[in-house]
């Protein structure tokens, strides 16, 4: 079975930075794409950033220029670097992976990011 486990969430002040990690139980190559989604209090889950197996990256307009998605394939880990954080970035952040070879989508359990002074 494939598992995704997020870590790195916590409390940070506005303007601060944080790095989230998503550890996968299988090679990153097994996914046609991976991404980060978030769900703020009282809101629906939304796309933050995605990266394909070919290296194409897409960001939500709200985080473009502030967040960076990347992978470290040897460690089977997906990252999200969050810079210039705003209170509206407060949310549970979820790791997502879409299989290249089967019709399966995987989700982590989420990690909470709170941006507050």
C-alpha positions in Angstrom: 0.0 0.0 0.0 1.1 3.6 -0.6 1.2 6.0 2.3 1.9 9.7 2.4 2.9 11.3 5.7 3.1 15.1 6.1 5.2 16.9 8.7 6.6 20.4 9.4 3.5 22.3 10.2 3.3 24.6 13.2 2.8 28.2 14.4 4.6 31.0 12.5 4.3 34.8 12.5 3.1 36.7 9.4 6.0 37.2 7.1 7.7 34.1 8.4 8.7 30.9 6.6 8.0 27.2 7.0 8.9 24.0 5.1 6.5 21.2 4.9 7.6 17.6 4.0 5.6 14.7 2.6 7.3 11.3 3.0 6.1 8.7 0.5 6.3 4.9 1.0 7.1 4.4 -2.7 9.3 6.1 -5.3 8.3 9.5 -6.4 8.5 8.1 -10.0 5.3 6.0 -9.2 3.3 9.2 -9.3 2.3 11.1 -12.5 1.9 14.1 -10.3 2.1 15.1 -6.7 0.8 18.2 -5.0 -0.1 20.2 -1.9 -3.7 21.1 -1.1 -5.0 23.1 1.9 -8.2 23.5 3.8 -8.7 26.6 5.8 -11.2 26.8 8.7 -14.7 26.9 7.3 -13.5 26.6 3.7 -13.3 23.8 1.1 -10.0 22.1 0.2 -8.1 24.0 -2.5 -5.1 23.5 -4.7 -1.9 25.0 -3.5 0.8 23.6 -5.9 1.4 20.6 -8.1 4.4 19.0 -9.8 4.4 16.4 -12.5 6.8 13.6 -13.1 8.2 15.7 -16.0 8.9 18.6 -13.7 6.0 20.9 -14.7 4.8 23.0 -11.8 1.6 24.8 -11.1 0.8 27.2 -8.3 -2.4 28.7 -7.1 -2.4 32.5 -7.8 -2.7 33.2 -4.1 0.7 31.6 -3.4 2.6 32.3 -6.6 5.9 33.9 -5.8 5.8 32.9 -2.1 5.6 29.1 -2.1 7.9 26.6 -3.8 7.1 22.9 -4.4 9.9 20.5 -5.0 10.9 16.8 -4.6 14.0 15.0 -3.3 13.5 11.7 -5.1 16.3 9.8 -3.3 14.5 10.4 -0.1 11.0 9.8 -1.6 9.9 13.2 -0.2 7.8 16.1 -1.5 8.4 19.5 -0.1 6.6 22.8 0.1 8.6 25.9 1.1 6.2 28.6 2.4 7.7 32.1 2.5 6.1 35.5 3.3 3.3 33.8 5.1 0.0 35.6 5.6 -2.7 34.9 8.2 -4.9 33.7 5.3 -2.4 30.9 4.7 -3.6 29.3 7.9 -5.0 25.8 7.0 -4.4 22.1 7.2 -2.1 21.2 4.4 -2.5 17.9 2.6 -0.1 15.9 0.5 -1.5 14.3 -2.7 -0.2 11.8 -5.2 -1.7 10.5 -8.4 -0.4 7.1 -9.6 1.2 6.8 -13.1 0.2 3.2 -13.6 -3.2 2.6 -11.8 -6.3 4.6 -11.3 -5.4 5.6 -7.7 -5.1 8.8 -5.8 -3.4 9.0 -2.4 -3.8 11.5 0.4 -1.9 12.2 3.6 -3.7 13.0 6.8 -2.5 16.6 6.8 -0.4 19.0 8.8 -1.6 22.2 10.4 0.0 25.5 9.5 -1.1 28.5 11.7 0.0 32.0 10.7 -0.7 34.4 13.6 1.0 37.1 15.6 
